Amino acid sequence: MTSTEELYKTLELLRDERNADLEQYKQKVMLLPLSRKTKEGKSWYPVRLKRHYIGTGERLIIEIERTQHLNQAHVFQSGKVVNVFCNARNTPEKEHVGGVINYVRDNTMVITLNSDDLPDWIEDPLLGVDVMFDEMTYREMEFALKEVIKADKSRVAELREILLGYRLPVASYRPPATGDWQPATHLNASQHDALQKILNCEDVAIIHGPPGTGKTTTLVEAIKVTVAEEKQVLVTAPSNAAVDLLVDKLSEAGLNVLRIGHPARVTEQTLSKTLDARIAMHEHFRELRNMRRRMEQLKDMAFRYKRDAGYSERQQRKLLMQEAKALKADADVLEFYIVNDLLQNSEIIACTLVGASHPTLRGKRYQTVFIDEAAQALEPACWIPILRAERVVLAGDHHQLPPTVKSFEAGKAGLSRTLFEKCIQRHPQTAVMLQTQYRMHEDIMRFSARYFYENKLLADSSVATALLEPGMSPVAFIDTAGCGFAEAQDPETLSRYNEEEAQFLIRQVEKLILHVGVDNWNFSIGIITPYSAQVERLIKLAETSEELSALASSITINTVDAFQGQERDVIAISLVRSNEKSEVGFLGDTRRMNVAMTRARKKLIMTGDSATLGSHPFYLELLAYVQEKEFYKSAYELM
């Protein structure tokens, strides 16, 4: 197979993924009647306009509230694309406007509209909001793949052959251009090796960062050194949360960062770094704002003249509209100047992978592109920023969670295999694995180190023996086999849950809190599970627990996937699966369990049925490890 044949296959799989995603959207949202969508939380209807105003970057923002179905669960969250519509009978079907959610609280939603003008029907009593299918992401990924496929005798073509393993990368010693630069003293030996690898690479370098090994610290240092040499770099990641974390760290390091992306999708701390906010702070912004205000005034004056009025009124309307149009053209030129001024004077351009296709970056090229969390990114998305690069630095860990793929068939056929994974396997010499972790007790780390990281992972002395209290075991695996804790399936979501195991795990957390003492408790707790249906049950149980309610601010309950990149002093895991067929379902993706176990700093509690889990070789090894270290307990001992 050639590189282009491999990419053609990826393109087919991407189309299968889009079709599967769209079909799910149709079944769950589009084809449902409005009454059912509202009942299931996929629409808010009816809603009332509370207010509208101009927000960051002169964008039009509306605040709406539900007038019925109050406090009902829903799927809306910040960053989601939505459709604001009017359901009035005398309103044409086309009367709707797109937008992005800024935030949702209780029965109020704030939306940034993709429009310069407020629709005429916005105050209609039959107003509603639908969640939308994100077509743009697929369009940009497909476009990037096609560009990479057709590239010929260009740097993109060379990177295609190298990254996919059809040509060897070049490594040479490139001393930093800044003569007074010295390697950061806070980096350890493997972090220094990773930094040197990045400095020396001509084509690609990989930072392989297992849990807690300071991948972000190393990446920030590498970006600082690269900026000193190249003046500007492109920094990307698959999610807005990952980009915002890097933006915060790079800003703290004193670098001038410009965050490209919709203001509704970034954190409050990062908002001031966005292109929209920086435009508003520019020295020529007042002039731009005055132009736009004058333009709006002219349009308002023009609309006072009715279309069916007399000849002179129509002429007056026409002249006012022409003047507004000319003023808009001048404002666009000034805005273009401001944007380019900001782009040229920024050291870091930061965005999501798909955000690298932003119109403001069109035609721009960068010596180096950094892709963080690359092991969580679909390959087609990675090619979007690579199209703008001369060389690539990938950072991540392919032994943690992979990208989300909606189509089981496409995932199995290769779409879930990332560019990071392909590159580290085909060019292992380009990668440096960070080997010292600063998060967890060595006994919490040891099984993952053995199973995933060839026993090369070491615990730093600052965490290696850290416990909640002296003499307390850092790990407990509590076996529920034979207890009759049977799993069940939610008929609507098809997610699994185990009511008895949830109750049992909550009791173990309560006992731990009581043992240390509620008044003495100053630790963070994460209660996690692979299944969303189990999360719901754990949350309800925690709300009725006296001990957990007293410490609610220090407790987080969520899925394993939601916990990637996070850590807590105590992690309690409910594995849920317990059935006569010994089926482990998607627990068979052992990377999920690697993430779950390595979130804990000082105490790890796992509850699961060994009779079910033991059918899988990974869990068989885990059971052998906890028995070898005397961390194994039967639930019977504790009931």
HELIX and SHEET records of a PDB file:
HELIX    1   1 SER A    3  TYR A   25  1                                  23    
HELIX    2   2 LYS A   26  MET A   30  3                                   5    
HELIX    3   3 LEU A   34  LYS A   39  1                                   6    
HELIX    4   4 THR A   56  GLU A   58  5                                   3    
HELIX    5   5 GLU A  135  LYS A  150  1                                  16    
HELIX    6   6 ARG A  155  LEU A  163  1                                   9    
HELIX    7   7 ALA A  189  ASN A  200  1                                  12    
HELIX    8   8 LYS A  215  GLU A  230  1                                  16    
HELIX    9   9 ASN A  240  GLU A  252  1                                  13    
HELIX   10  10 PRO A  263  ARG A  265  5                                   3    
HELIX   11  11 LEU A  271  LYS A  273  5                                   3    
HELIX   12  12 LEU A  275  MET A  281  1                                   7    
HELIX   13  13 PHE A  285  PHE A  303  1                                  19    
HELIX   14  14 TYR A  311  GLN A  344  1                                  34    
HELIX   15  15 VAL A  354  SER A  357  5                                   4    
HELIX   16  16 PRO A  359  LEU A  361  5                                   3    
HELIX   17  17 ALA A  374  GLN A  376  5                                   3    
HELIX   18  18 GLU A  379  ILE A  386  1                                   8    
HELIX   19  19 PHE A  408  ALA A  410  1                                   3    
HELIX   20  20 GLY A  411  LEU A  415  3                                   5    
HELIX   21  21 LEU A  419  ARG A  426  1                                   8    
HELIX   22  22 PRO A  428  THR A  430  5                                   3    
HELIX   23  23 GLU A  442  PHE A  452  1                                  11    
HELIX   24  24 GLU A  499  VAL A  516  1                                  18    
HELIX   25  25 SER A  532  GLU A  543  1                                  12    
HELIX   26  26 GLU A  546  ALA A  550  1                                   5    
HELIX   27  27 ALA A  552  SER A  554  5                                   3    
HELIX   28  28 VAL A  560  PHE A  563  1                                   4    
HELIX   29  29 GLY A  585  GLY A  588  5                                   4    
HELIX   30  30 THR A  590  MET A  597  1                                   8    
HELIX   31  31 SER A  610  LEU A  613  1                                   4    
HELIX   32  32 PRO A  617  GLU A  628  1                                  12    
HELIX   33  33 ALA A  635  LEU A  638  1                                   4    
SHEET    1   A 7 SER A  43  ILE A  54  0                                        
SHEET    2   A 7 LEU A  60  ARG A  66 -1                                        
SHEET    3   A 7 THR A 108  LEU A 113 -1                                        
SHEET    4   A 7 HIS A  96  ARG A 105 -1                                        
SHEET    5   A 7 VAL A  81  CYS A  86 -1                                        
SHEET    6   A 7 LEU A 127  VAL A 131 -1                                        
SHEET    7   A 7 SER A  43  ILE A  54 -1                                        
SHEET    1   B 7 VAL A 257  ARG A 259  0                                        
SHEET    2   B 7 ILE A 348  THR A 352  1                                        
SHEET    3   B 7 VAL A 233  ALA A 237  1                                        
SHEET    4   B 7 TYR A 366  ILE A 371  1                                        
SHEET    5   B 7 ALA A 389  GLY A 396  1                                        
SHEET    6   B 7 VAL A 204  HIS A 208  1                                        
SHEET    7   B 7 ALA A 431  MET A 433  1                                        
SHEET    1   C 2 THR A 436  GLN A 437  0                                        
SHEET    2   C 2 LEU A 458  ALA A 459  1                                        
SHEET    1   D 6 ILE A 555  THR A 559  0                                        
SHEET    2   D 6 ILE A 525  THR A 529  1                                        
SHEET    3   D 6 ARG A 568  SER A 574  1                                        
SHEET    4   D 6 ALA A 600  GLY A 608  1                                        
SHEET    5   D 6 VAL A 475  ASP A 479  1                                        
SHEET    6   D 6 TYR A 632  SER A 634  1                                        
SHEET    1   E 2 ALA A 488  GLN A 489  0                                        
SHEET    2   E 2 ARG A 496  TYR A 497 -1                                        
END                                                                             
